[in-house]
Amino acid sequence: LLLAIPLGRAECPGSARLEEALTLVVTAHPVLRAESAAQAETQRQHDWKATLSLGYDTNDTYETGAAGTRAAVTVQIPLFDRSNQIEKAKARATLAGKEDSARVSLLTDIQSLCELSSQVQALETLRAFTRDRLSYRQERVDQGLDPADALWSEAESMQRAEHDWQRESGKLEALRLTLARRYGGEEWSRLQTLLIAMTR
């Protein structure tokens, strides 16, 4: 069901890789891996219990026979106690809930990543536009059509656009790395590659 959730406000060009990222997070997220290991141990627990008793007897009796070492094995098989099955079901439900929470959290963070990526793309367009305007204005100044002072405002606009683009690009790179480290565990570099592909 989660895979059908649209990424709403900002369009990610690589959103086709979303399912791959979600699958990777479920298998690599450090908390989910620990929870999965705990759940697997719970599932391995037996529904029955065996007890071995050892002892030594120094008396000869009719019931126990000759004196010596005694051993007994007791096996308890609960016929009506379902507590172990209930614990296993709870462990499965807990793991499923945490996996679902991790997916929802990742989707929310990817939405933020896509919005920031859209801002960077818009700033890249503005950056190219201001660079072209400066080149155009330079040609007009060289041809004597505009005064040289006209270059200052164009140069300032280009510098502002360049600064804004670099600032937001840095934020985008940092956010990709942060999310990859947060969700990817030992596979963080692979997740980072997916996030880059999704938000170019």
GUNU-268401 format. One record per residue (C-alpha): residue number from 0; residue in three letters; x, y, z. Coordinates in steps of 0.25 Angstrom, whole numbers, plus 5000, padded with zeros to 4 digits. Last residue first. Example, Ala and Ser with C-alpha at 12.3 -4.5 7.8 and 13.67 -1.06 7.14 Angstrom:
atom k->1	r->SER	u->5055	v->4996	w->5029
atom k->0	r->ALA	u->5049	v->4982	w->5031
***
This chain:
atom k->199	r->ARG	u->5077	v->5059	w->4961
atom k->198	r->THR	u->5068	v->5054	w->4972
atom k->197	r->MET	u->5064	v->5040	w->4970
atom k->196	r->ALA	u->5078	v->5036	w->4965
atom k->195	r->ILE	u->5085	v->5043	w->4977
atom k->194	r->LEU	u->5076	v->5036	w->4987
atom k->193	r->LEU	u->5079	v->5022	w->4980
atom k->192	r->THR	u->5094	v->5025	w->4981
atom k->191	r->GLN	u->5092	v->5029	w->4996
atom k->190	r->LEU	u->5085	v->5016	w->4998
atom k->189	r->ARG	u->5097	v->5008	w->4993
atom k->188	r->SER	u->5106	v->5016	w->5001
atom k->187	r->TRP	u->5098	v->5014	w->5014
atom k->186	r->GLU	u->5098	v->4999	w->5012
atom k->185	r->GLU	u->5104	v->4996	w->5026
atom k->184	r->GLY	u->5093	v->5004	w->5032
atom k->183	r->GLY	u->5084	v->5010	w->5021
atom k->182	r->TYR	u->5074	v->5018	w->5028
atom k->181	r->ARG	u->5081	v->5028	w->5036
atom k->180	r->ARG	u->5094	v->5028	w->5028
atom k->179	r->ALA	u->5087	v->5029	w->5015
atom k->178	r->LEU	u->5077	v->5040	w->5021
atom k->177	r->THR	u->5089	v->5049	w->5026
atom k->176	r->LEU	u->5097	v->5047	w->5012
atom k->175	r->ARG	u->5085	v->5051	w->5004
atom k->174	r->LEU	u->5083	v->5063	w->5013
atom k->173	r->ALA	u->5097	v->5068	w->5013
atom k->172	r->GLU	u->5097	v->5067	w->4997
atom k->171	r->LEU	u->5084	v->5075	w->4997
atom k->170	r->LYS	u->5089	v->5085	w->5007
atom k->169	r->GLY	u->5102	v->5087	w->4999
atom k->168	r->SER	u->5093	v->5089	w->4986
atom k->167	r->GLU	u->5085	v->5099	w->4994
atom k->166	r->ARG	u->5097	v->5108	w->4997
atom k->165	r->GLN	u->5104	v->5106	w->4984
atom k->164	r->TRP	u->5091	v->5110	w->4976
atom k->163	r->ASP	u->5089	v->5123	w->4985
atom k->162	r->HIS	u->5103	v->5127	w->4983
atom k->161	r->GLU	u->5102	v->5126	w->4968
atom k->160	r->ALA	u->5089	v->5133	w->4968
atom k->159	r->ARG	u->5095	v->5145	w->4976
atom k->158	r->GLN	u->5108	v->5145	w->4968
atom k->157	r->MET	u->5099	v->5146	w->4955
atom k->156	r->SER	u->5090	v->5157	w->4960
atom k->155	r->GLU	u->5102	v->5165	w->4965
atom k->154	r->ALA	u->5109	v->5163	w->4951
atom k->153	r->GLU	u->5096	v->5168	w->4944
atom k->152	r->SER	u->5095	v->5180	w->4953
atom k->151	r->TRP	u->5110	v->5184	w->4951
atom k->150	r->LEU	u->5109	v->5182	w->4936
atom k->149	r->ALA	u->5100	v->5193	w->4934
atom k->148	r->ASP	u->5111	v->5203	w->4939
atom k->147	r->ALA	u->5119	v->5200	w->4926
atom k->146	r->PRO	u->5108	v->5208	w->4918
atom k->145	r->ASP	u->5100	v->5201	w->4908
atom k->144	r->LEU	u->5100	v->5201	w->4892
atom k->143	r->GLY	u->5115	v->5203	w->4891
atom k->142	r->GLN	u->5117	v->5190	w->4884
atom k->141	r->ASP	u->5126	v->5185	w->4896
atom k->140	r->VAL	u->5115	v->5189	w->4905
atom k->139	r->ARG	u->5104	v->5182	w->4897
atom k->138	r->GLU	u->5113	v->5169	w->4897
atom k->137	r->GLN	u->5115	v->5170	w->4912
atom k->136	r->ARG	u->5100	v->5171	w->4914
atom k->135	r->TYR	u->5098	v->5158	w->4907
atom k->134	r->SER	u->5109	v->5151	w->4914
atom k->133	r->LEU	u->5103	v->5156	w->4927
atom k->132	r->ARG	u->5089	v->5152	w->4923
atom k->131	r->ASP	u->5094	v->5138	w->4920
atom k->130	r->ARG	u->5100	v->5137	w->4933
atom k->129	r->THR	u->5087	v->5142	w->4940
atom k->128	r->PHE	u->5079	v->5131	w->4932
atom k->127	r->ALA	u->5089	v->5120	w->4935
atom k->126	r->ARG	u->5088	v->5123	w->4950
atom k->125	r->LEU	u->5073	v->5124	w->4949
atom k->124	r->THR	u->5072	v->5110	w->4943
atom k->123	r->GLU	u->5082	v->5105	w->4954
atom k->122	r->LEU	u->5073	v->5112	w->4965
atom k->121	r->ALA	u->5061	v->5104	w->4959
atom k->120	r->GLN	u->5068	v->5091	w->4960
atom k->119	r->VAL	u->5073	v->5094	w->4974
atom k->118	r->GLN	u->5059	v->5097	w->4978
atom k->117	r->SER	u->5054	v->5084	w->4972
atom k->116	r->SER	u->5065	v->5076	w->4979
atom k->115	r->LEU	u->5060	v->5082	w->4992
atom k->114	r->GLU	u->5046	v->5078	w->4990
atom k->113	r->CYS	u->5051	v->5064	w->4986
atom k->112	r->LEU	u->5059	v->5063	w->4998
atom k->111	r->SER	u->5047	v->5067	w->5007
atom k->110	r->GLN	u->5038	v->5057	w->5000
atom k->109	r->ILE	u->5049	v->5047	w->5002
atom k->108	r->ASP	u->5049	v->5050	w->5017
atom k->107	r->THR	u->5034	v->5047	w->5018
atom k->106	r->LEU	u->5035	v->5034	w->5010
atom k->105	r->LEU	u->5047	v->5030	w->5019
atom k->104	r->SER	u->5038	v->5032	w->5031
atom k->103	r->VAL	u->5026	v->5024	w->5025
atom k->102	r->ARG	u->5036	v->5013	w->5022
atom k->101	r->ALA	u->5042	v->5013	w->5035
atom k->100	r->SER	u->5028	v->5013	w->5042
atom k->99	r->ASP	u->5024	v->5001	w->5034
atom k->98	r->GLU	u->5036	v->4993	w->5037
atom k->97	r->LYS	u->5034	v->4996	w->5052
atom k->96	r->GLY	u->5019	v->4992	w->5051
atom k->95	r->ALA	u->5023	v->4979	w->5044
atom k->94	r->LEU	u->5034	v->4976	w->5055
atom k->93	r->THR	u->5024	v->4978	w->5066
atom k->92	r->ALA	u->5013	v->4970	w->5059
atom k->91	r->ARG	u->5023	v->4958	w->5058
atom k->90	r->ALA	u->5027	v->4959	w->5072
atom k->89	r->LYS	u->5013	v->4960	w->5077
atom k->88	r->ALA	u->5010	v->4947	w->5069
atom k->87	r->LYS	u->5021	v->4940	w->5075
atom k->86	r->GLU	u->5017	v->4944	w->5089
atom k->85	r->ILE	u->5003	v->4939	w->5086
atom k->84	r->GLN	u->5008	v->4926	w->5081
atom k->83	r->ASN	u->5016	v->4925	w->5094
atom k->82	r->SER	u->5004	v->4928	w->5103
atom k->81	r->ARG	u->4995	v->4918	w->5097
atom k->80	r->ASP	u->4993	v->4909	w->5109
atom k->79	r->PHE	u->4983	v->4899	w->5106
atom k->78	r->LEU	u->4990	v->4886	w->5103
atom k->77	r->PRO	u->5004	v->4891	w->5109
atom k->76	r->ILE	u->5014	v->4880	w->5106
atom k->75	r->GLN	u->5024	v->4878	w->5118
atom k->74	r->VAL	u->5035	v->4868	w->5117
atom k->73	r->THR	u->5042	v->4862	w->5129
atom k->72	r->VAL	u->5054	v->4855	w->5128
atom k->71	r->ALA	u->5059	v->4847	w->5140
atom k->70	r->ALA	u->5073	v->4842	w->5145
atom k->69	r->ARG	u->5077	v->4835	w->5158
atom k->68	r->THR	u->5091	v->4831	w->5162
atom k->67	r->GLY	u->5092	v->4820	w->5172
atom k->66	r->ALA	u->5085	v->4811	w->5182
atom k->65	r->ALA	u->5077	v->4799	w->5177
atom k->64	r->GLY	u->5062	v->4800	w->5174
atom k->63	r->THR	u->5055	v->4813	w->5174
atom k->62	r->GLU	u->5041	v->4809	w->5179
atom k->61	r->TYR	u->5045	v->4797	w->5187
atom k->60	r->THR	u->5056	v->4804	w->5194
atom k->59	r->ASP	u->5071	v->4804	w->5195
atom k->58	r->ASN	u->5076	v->4816	w->5200
atom k->57	r->THR	u->5088	v->4824	w->5196
atom k->56	r->ASP	u->5081	v->4832	w->5185
atom k->55	r->TYR	u->5089	v->4841	w->5175
atom k->54	r->GLY	u->5082	v->4852	w->5167
atom k->53	r->LEU	u->5080	v->4857	w->5153
atom k->52	r->SER	u->5068	v->4864	w->5147
atom k->51	r->LEU	u->5066	v->4868	w->5132
atom k->50	r->THR	u->5055	v->4877	w->5128
atom k->49	r->ALA	u->5048	v->4878	w->5115
atom k->48	r->LYS	u->5039	v->4890	w->5111
atom k->47	r->TRP	u->5028	v->4890	w->5099
atom k->46	r->ASP	u->5024	v->4901	w->5090
atom k->45	r->HIS	u->5038	v->4903	w->5086
atom k->44	r->GLN	u->5045	v->4916	w->5084
atom k->43	r->ARG	u->5050	v->4918	w->5070
atom k->42	r->GLN	u->5040	v->4929	w->5067
atom k->41	r->THR	u->5045	v->4938	w->5078
atom k->40	r->GLU	u->5059	v->4937	w->5073
atom k->39	r->ALA	u->5055	v->4941	w->5059
atom k->38	r->GLN	u->5047	v->4953	w->5066
atom k->37	r->ALA	u->5060	v->4957	w->5073
atom k->36	r->ALA	u->5068	v->4957	w->5060
atom k->35	r->SER	u->5057	v->4965	w->5052
atom k->34	r->GLU	u->5057	v->4975	w->5063
atom k->33	r->ALA	u->5072	v->4977	w->5062
atom k->32	r->ARG	u->5071	v->4978	w->5047
atom k->31	r->LEU	u->5060	v->4988	w->5048
atom k->30	r->VAL	u->5068	v->4996	w->5057
atom k->29	r->PRO	u->5080	v->4996	w->5048
atom k->28	r->HIS	u->5073	v->4999	w->5035
atom k->27	r->ALA	u->5078	v->4989	w->5025
atom k->26	r->THR	u->5067	v->4980	w->5021
atom k->25	r->VAL	u->5055	v->4989	w->5022
atom k->24	r->VAL	u->5063	v->5001	w->5017
atom k->23	r->LEU	u->5068	v->4993	w->5004
atom k->22	r->THR	u->5053	v->4989	w->5001
atom k->21	r->LEU	u->5049	v->5004	w->5002
atom k->20	r->ALA	u->5060	v->5009	w->4993
atom k->19	r->GLU	u->5057	v->4998	w->4983
atom k->18	r->GLU	u->5042	v->5003	w->4983
atom k->17	r->LEU	u->5046	v->5017	w->4981
atom k->16	r->ARG	u->5055	v->5015	w->4969
atom k->15	r->ALA	u->5044	v->5019	w->4960
atom k->14	r->SER	u->5044	v->5032	w->4967
atom k->13	r->GLY	u->5056	v->5036	w->4959
atom k->12	r->PRO	u->5051	v->5049	w->4953
atom k->11	r->CYS	u->5045	v->5053	w->4967
atom k->10	r->GLU	u->5033	v->5062	w->4966
atom k->9	r->ALA	u->5031	v->5072	w->4977
atom k->8	r->ARG	u->5017	v->5074	w->4984
atom k->7	r->GLY	u->5011	v->5060	w->4984
atom k->6	r->LEU	u->5021	v->5048	w->4985
atom k->5	r->PRO	u->5009	v->5039	w->4982
atom k->4	r->ILE	u->5006	v->5027	w->4992
atom k->3	r->ALA	u->5004	v->5014	w->4984
atom k->2	r->LEU	u->5017	v->5008	w->4989
atom k->1	r->LEU	u->5011	v->5009	w->5003
atom k->0	r->LEU	u->5000	v->5000	w->5000
***
